[in-house]
Amino acid sequence: MTPPTDALLVVAKRPAAGRTKTRLTPPLSPDEAAALYECFLRDTLDLIRRVPGVRSVIAYLPEDAAGYFAALAPDFDLLPQHGPDLGARLDHALTSYLARGFARVAIMNSDGPTLPAAHLTTAFELLRDGADVVFGPAEDGGYYLIGLKRPAPRLLRQVRMSTPTVLADTLALAAAEGLKVALLPMWYDVDDVASLARLRRELARADADIAPATRAFLGGM
C-alpha cells in the first residue's frame, strides 16, 4: 500500500470537568460538559476516518494525556502540542508533519461534530489544485481548519487568536505573503448555549448517522 502523502490533524484536549466547555455550564453540569466534549471528539475522529488517503493525527493536550488518546483512537498518530499559545501550537503541529515529508497538512478543531466530512476531503483537493493555503471559515470569525503545503508561521504566530477577526487578520497576512488562498464552506463551533441549541435542532432533522456519539449523549439527557 502506498503511504499517504497528506496528513490531517485534529486539535484536542483531554476532557476534564470544570475545565472543558465551561461556556456550556450552565445549562450543563461540569461533568456533562466534559462528557459532551468527549462525544464531540469521538464524532470528529470518525469524520477524519472518512477522509481517504490521509495520515490521521491527534495534536493533544495536556502532555500527560497520551494514554487517554491512545485508548480513544489507537489508529491515530499522537503528537503533543508545544508552544506558549494556540497560534504557536498550531504552527508547531503543521510544521512537524510538513517536515516529515507530507505534501499537504491540515489541522482542524474538535468543536463541530456535524461538520460534513466532504469539507475535509475538499481541503486537500484545493491544495492539490494550486492553493497555497486553505481555510474553513467559522461563523464566529475564526476558522475550523487551516491547510498548508509549506510552513507559513506568520499566519499562525502573528495573529491574535480567539477574536472575531482571526480569519480576516490571517487572510490579510496571507495576501501580504503572496499566498493563493482557497476557502471551504462556512461552519459553526459548538461553544456556547446558543450553538448548543442549534446543534440540537440540527441533529433533530439530520440523518441518524450524523454525529452518533453526540446524538446519543444529548438524547439521553
GUKEFI-410719 format. One line per field, with one value per residue (C-alpha): x, y, z; residue in three letters. Coordinates in pm, whole numbers. Layout:
<gulos>
c1 = c(X;...)
c2 = c(Y;...)
c3 = c(Z;...)
type = c(Ala;...)
</gulos>
This chain:
<gulos>
c1 = c(0;131;188;-27;117;-138;-187;-498;-453;-716;-655;-785;-771;-835;-1181;-1181;-1482;-1461;-1202;-1377;-1654;-1708;-1927;-2185;-2216;-2497;-2717;-2484;-2304;-1921;-1926;-2185;-1986;-1673;-1866;-2026;-1685;-1564;-1859;-1752;-1406;-1538;-1753;-1469;-1234;-1496;-1516;-1141;-1160;-1388;-1123;-938;-562;-458;-243;-470;-319;-433;-243;-321;-305;-203;131;45;-272;-108;-260;-610;-585;-412;-711;-961;-807;-543;-544;-424;-75;-31;152;177;113;406;410;311;-18;-262;-100;242;96;-83;231;438;193;163;536;612;419;541;895;816;767;391;298;-19;-108;-429;-528;-884;-1065;-1289;-1583;-1809;-1926;-2172;-1918;-1956;-1663;-1674;-1540;-1226;-1176;-1223;-948;-687;-836;-798;-436;-368;-535;-300;-398;-110;-336;-695;-924;-1252;-1422;-1612;-1917;-1753;-1485;-1220;-1160;-1222;-941;-621;-424;-80;177;471;529;371;447;334;-22;-34;213;136;-241;-420;-632;-981;-1101;-1378;-1117;-891;-976;-973;-636;-494;-620;-451;-122;-166;-214;98;288;162;-16;-301;-595;-894;-1196;-1415;-1784;-1851;-1940;-2003;-1836;-2040;-1902;-2192;-2558;-2688;-2472;-2564;-2932;-2852;-2676;-2982;-3203;-2965;-2946;-3324;-3356;-3025;-2969;-2915;-2551;-2456;-2260;-2385;-2194;-2313;-2665;-2680;-2548;-2787;-3077;-3017;-3027)
c2 = c(0;344;555;869;1198;1405;1443;1558;1668;1747;1969;1801;1831;1554;1628;1747;1858;2227;2293;2168;2354;2582;2818;2539;2537;2606;2456;2156;2049;2045;1664;1679;1940;1725;1416;1605;1720;1360;1285;1572;1415;1071;1211;1427;1129;939;1231;1213;838;908;1115;888;870;1079;1013;1078;1263;1393;1701;1677;1849;1808;1637;1352;1263;1025;721;863;942;613;431;664;636;364;413;777;920;1118;1450;1653;2022;2255;2633;2920;2996;2849;3001;2867;2523;2512;2618;2357;2079;2170;2222;1892;1694;1901;1830;1457;1477;1511;1719;1867;1904;2037;2088;2124;2181;1935;2168;2089;1727;1767;1913;1733;1502;1623;1960;1785;1596;1921;2090;1853;1876;2254;2224;1977;2211;2501;2670;2751;2767;2663;2780;2653;2973;2961;3174;3338;3499;3232;2913;2546;2427;2552;2354;2422;2283;2456;2627;2971;3070;3431;3320;3147;3323;3683;3668;3715;3403;3370;3706;3786;3895;3588;3485;3841;3910;3583;3646;3985;3822;3557;3832;4008;3679;3638;3312;3176;3119;2889;2881;2591;2632;2810;2608;2671;2573;2448;2650;2834;2789;2927;2698;2400;2472;2498;2162;2002;2142;2024;1671;1653;1676;1517;1160;914;853;1218;1269;946;984;1342;1248;962;1175;1464;1226;1070;1395)
c3 = c(0;-93;220;244;126;320;695;878;1238;1497;1799;2113;2488;2737;2883;3243;3445;3526;3253;2940;2755;3053;2846;2837;3217;3280;3141;3159;3472;3457;3427;3149;2958;2973;2866;2578;2456;2456;2227;2003;1991;1902;1623;1490;1482;1283;1037;986;929;632;454;212;186;487;792;1089;1385;1725;1842;2210;2546;2823;2767;3004;2807;2559;2728;2713;2342;2257;2408;2239;1891;1857;1479;1502;1540;1861;1871;2191;2140;2204;2229;2458;2279;2031;1723;1816;1887;1553;1370;1553;1468;1100;1058;1230;970;676;799;795;421;391;86;233;600;752;1113;1241;1567;1752;1818;1522;1537;1247;1005;669;601;240;356;483;157;-35;167;25;-325;-316;-206;-487;-736;-664;-341;-106;198;262;541;676;792;1120;1183;1486;1268;1314;1122;1190;960;804;549;404;161;324;659;698;1058;1022;955;1291;1518;1425;1463;1791;1826;1978;1846;1594;1337;1334;978;841;1003;874;522;527;621;351;94;220;181;-176;-97;-305;-69;-101;130;235;319;647;956;1325;1652;1945;2233;2397;2487;2156;1944;2163;2096;1727;1740;1898;1622;1353;1491;1521;1142;1034;922;1206;1113;1169;1495;1657;1985;2035;1932;2180;2465;2408;2354;2693;2885)
type = c(Met;Thr;Pro;Pro;Thr;Asp;Ala;Leu;Leu;Val;Val;Ala;Lys;Arg;Pro;Ala;Ala;Gly;Arg;Thr;Lys;Thr;Arg;Leu;Thr;Pro;Pro;Leu;Ser;Pro;Asp;Glu;Ala;Ala;Ala;Leu;Tyr;Glu;Cys;Phe;Leu;Arg;Asp;Thr;Leu;Asp;Leu;Ile;Arg;Arg;Val;Pro;Gly;Val;Arg;Ser;Val;Ile;Ala;Tyr;Leu;Pro;Glu;Asp;Ala;Ala;Gly;Tyr;Phe;Ala;Ala;Leu;Ala;Pro;Asp;Phe;Asp;Leu;Leu;Pro;Gln;His;Gly;Pro;Asp;Leu;Gly;Ala;Arg;Leu;Asp;His;Ala;Leu;Thr;Ser;Tyr;Leu;Ala;Arg;Gly;Phe;Ala;Arg;Val;Ala;Ile;Met;Asn;Ser;Asp;Gly;Pro;Thr;Leu;Pro;Ala;Ala;His;Leu;Thr;Thr;Ala;Phe;Glu;Leu;Leu;Arg;Asp;Gly;Ala;Asp;Val;Val;Phe;Gly;Pro;Ala;Glu;Asp;Gly;Gly;Tyr;Tyr;Leu;Ile;Gly;Leu;Lys;Arg;Pro;Ala;Pro;Arg;Leu;Leu;Arg;Gln;Val;Arg;Met;Ser;Thr;Pro;Thr;Val;Leu;Ala;Asp;Thr;Leu;Ala;Leu;Ala;Ala;Ala;Glu;Gly;Leu;Lys;Val;Ala;Leu;Leu;Pro;Met;Trp;Tyr;Asp;Val;Asp;Asp;Val;Ala;Ser;Leu;Ala;Arg;Leu;Arg;Arg;Glu;Leu;Ala;Arg;Ala;Asp;Ala;Asp;Ile;Ala;Pro;Ala;Thr;Arg;Ala;Phe;Leu;Gly;Gly;Met)
</gulos>
